[in-house]
Amino acid sequence: MALSEIMRLLAVALTLAASLTPVGPLGELTGLAVQRVQVADLVAAAKFGTAQPIDDPAREQQVLDGVRAKAVELRLDPENAARFFRAQIEANKLVQRGLYARWTEHPEEVPQHRPDLATEVRPVLDRLTTGILAELKDTEQFRRPSLKCEVHATIAERSAVVLHRLDRLHENALAEAMRTVCG
């Protein structure tokens, strides 16, 4: 391999590593899903050791109803948007359950700060919801059920795992979050 080829590959690798944006046309959407999966840590910290359950069907329905309404405004299929957000919610609960198990077994790892869901966590989730809906709109042409979409989704997901150094729990949650992206 010629030195110029090695330098070109190194430049590409450094650019990708510095960007922290997953690769490909679904990269931005995947990056937002990563952020949402990571916010699940805050949700778990807020709820752990309280009477607040991981599963909150009323709150979940409220989120999905809001997503459907915003999707209509963006001229997105509201049921497809709700399906994608249902996967985001399930991914969040996967992280919460995993952290609850970890913290129960290792109480010394329980976060010292309990964030407030209403004032600290939900505003972040609301901003991510807005960003995800915009990306769902921007990536409509790529997200049709096809092998091409599956390839783009896999590349974005795998690059996100590496770029964000996701542990197994968050990697599995990201897989759940992106499960419906091509449909």
C-alpha positions as CSV (number, residue, x, y, z in Angstrom):
1,M,0.0,0.0,0.0
2,A,1.4,3.4,-1.0
3,L,2.1,6.0,1.6
4,S,-0.5,8.4,0.0
5,E,-3.2,5.7,0.4
6,I,-2.2,5.1,4.0
7,M,-2.4,8.9,4.7
8,R,-5.8,9.1,3.0
9,L,-7.2,6.2,5.1
10,L,-5.7,7.8,8.3
11,A,-7.3,11.1,7.4
12,V,-10.7,9.4,6.9
13,A,-10.3,7.5,10.2
14,L,-9.4,10.6,12.1
15,T,-12.3,12.6,10.7
16,L,-14.8,9.9,11.6
17,A,-13.4,9.5,15.1
18,A,-13.5,13.3,15.7
19,S,-17.0,13.7,14.4
20,L,-18.8,11.5,16.9
21,T,-21.6,11.3,14.4
22,P,-22.4,7.7,13.2
23,V,-21.7,7.0,9.6
24,G,-24.1,7.2,6.7
25,P,-27.4,8.7,5.8
26,L,-28.9,7.3,9.0
27,G,-26.0,8.6,11.1
28,E,-27.7,11.6,12.6
29,L,-30.9,9.7,13.4
30,T,-28.8,6.9,15.0
31,G,-26.8,9.5,17.0
32,L,-30.0,10.9,18.4
33,A,-31.1,7.4,19.3
34,V,-27.8,6.9,21.1
35,Q,-28.4,10.1,23.1
36,R,-31.9,9.0,24.0
37,V,-30.5,5.6,25.2
38,Q,-27.9,7.4,27.3
39,V,-30.6,9.6,28.9
40,A,-32.1,6.3,30.1
41,D,-29.3,6.3,32.8
42,L,-30.8,9.6,34.1
43,V,-34.3,8.2,34.1
44,A,-33.1,5.1,36.0
45,A,-31.3,7.3,38.5
46,A,-34.4,9.4,39.0
47,K,-36.6,6.3,39.6
48,F,-34.3,3.8,41.4
49,G,-35.3,3.3,45.0
50,T,-38.6,5.2,44.6
51,A,-42.2,4.1,44.1
52,Q,-42.0,5.2,40.4
53,P,-42.2,2.1,38.2
54,I,-40.1,1.5,35.1
55,D,-43.2,0.8,33.1
56,D,-45.5,3.8,33.0
57,P,-48.2,3.1,30.4
58,A,-50.0,6.4,31.0
59,R,-46.8,8.4,30.4
60,E,-45.8,6.3,27.4
61,Q,-49.3,6.8,25.8
62,Q,-48.9,10.6,26.4
63,V,-45.5,10.5,24.6
64,L,-46.8,8.5,21.7
65,D,-49.9,10.7,21.3
66,G,-47.6,13.7,21.2
67,V,-45.4,12.0,18.6
68,R,-48.4,11.2,16.4
69,A,-49.6,14.8,16.6
70,K,-46.1,16.2,15.7
71,A,-45.7,13.7,13.0
72,V,-48.9,14.9,11.3
73,E,-47.6,18.4,11.4
74,L,-44.4,17.2,9.7
75,R,-46.3,15.2,7.1
76,L,-44.9,12.0,8.5
77,D,-46.9,8.8,8.8
78,P,-48.0,9.1,12.5
79,E,-48.2,5.3,13.0
80,N,-44.6,4.8,11.7
81,A,-43.4,7.6,13.9
82,A,-45.2,6.1,16.9
83,R,-43.7,2.7,16.1
84,F,-40.2,4.1,16.0
85,F,-40.8,5.9,19.3
86,R,-42.3,2.8,20.9
87,A,-38.9,1.2,20.1
88,Q,-37.2,4.2,21.8
89,I,-39.3,3.7,24.9
90,E,-38.6,0.0,25.0
91,A,-34.9,0.6,24.6
92,N,-35.1,3.1,27.5
93,K,-36.8,0.5,29.7
94,L,-34.1,-2.1,28.8
95,V,-31.4,0.3,30.1
96,Q,-33.4,1.0,33.2
97,R,-33.9,-2.7,34.0
98,G,-30.2,-3.4,33.4
99,L,-29.1,-0.6,35.6
100,Y,-31.6,-1.6,38.4
101,A,-30.1,-5.1,38.3
102,R,-26.6,-3.7,38.4
103,W,-27.3,-1.2,41.2
104,T,-29.2,-3.9,43.2
105,E,-26.2,-6.2,43.0
106,H,-23.6,-3.3,43.5
107,P,-25.2,-0.6,45.7
108,E,-22.0,1.3,45.7
109,E,-22.6,2.1,42.0
110,V,-25.9,3.8,42.6
111,P,-25.6,7.5,41.5
112,Q,-25.5,9.9,44.3
113,H,-27.6,12.5,42.5
114,R,-31.2,11.8,41.8
115,P,-32.2,13.9,38.9
116,D,-35.7,15.4,38.8
117,L,-37.7,13.7,36.0
118,A,-39.9,16.8,35.3
119,T,-37.3,19.5,35.4
120,E,-34.1,17.8,34.4
121,V,-34.8,14.7,32.3
122,R,-38.1,15.3,30.4
123,P,-36.9,18.5,28.8
124,V,-33.9,16.6,27.4
125,L,-36.2,13.9,26.1
126,D,-38.5,16.5,24.6
127,R,-35.6,18.1,22.7
128,L,-34.5,14.6,21.5
129,T,-38.0,13.9,20.4
130,T,-38.1,17.0,18.3
131,G,-34.7,16.2,16.8
132,I,-35.7,12.5,16.1
133,L,-38.9,13.5,14.4
134,A,-37.0,16.0,12.2
135,E,-34.5,13.3,11.3
136,L,-37.3,10.8,10.6
137,K,-38.6,13.4,8.1
138,D,-35.2,14.1,6.6
139,T,-34.4,10.3,6.2
140,E,-37.8,9.2,4.8
141,Q,-36.3,8.2,1.4
142,F,-33.6,6.0,3.1
143,R,-35.9,4.3,5.6
144,R,-38.1,2.2,3.2
145,P,-38.0,-1.5,3.9
146,S,-35.1,-2.7,1.8
147,L,-31.7,-4.3,1.9
148,K,-30.1,-0.9,1.3
149,C,-31.8,0.6,4.4
150,E,-30.7,-2.4,6.5
151,V,-27.1,-1.9,5.3
152,H,-27.3,1.9,6.1
153,A,-28.8,1.1,9.5
154,T,-26.2,-1.5,10.4
155,I,-23.3,0.8,9.4
156,A,-24.8,3.7,11.4
157,E,-25.5,1.5,14.4
158,R,-22.1,-0.2,14.5
159,S,-20.2,3.1,14.0
160,A,-22.3,4.6,16.9
161,V,-21.3,1.7,19.2
162,V,-17.6,2.4,18.5
163,L,-17.8,6.2,18.4
164,H,-19.7,6.4,21.7
165,R,-18.0,3.4,23.3
166,L,-21.3,1.9,24.3
167,D,-21.2,-0.9,26.8
168,R,-23.2,-4.1,26.1
169,L,-26.3,-2.8,27.9
170,H,-26.4,0.4,25.9
171,E,-25.4,-1.4,22.7
172,N,-28.4,-3.8,23.1
173,A,-30.7,-0.9,23.9
174,L,-29.5,0.9,20.7
175,A,-30.3,-2.2,18.7
176,E,-33.8,-2.2,20.2
177,A,-34.2,1.6,19.5
178,M,-33.2,1.1,15.8
179,R,-35.2,-2.1,15.3
180,T,-38.0,-0.4,13.3
181,V,-35.9,2.2,11.4
182,C,-36.4,0.5,8.0
183,G,-40.1,0.1,8.1
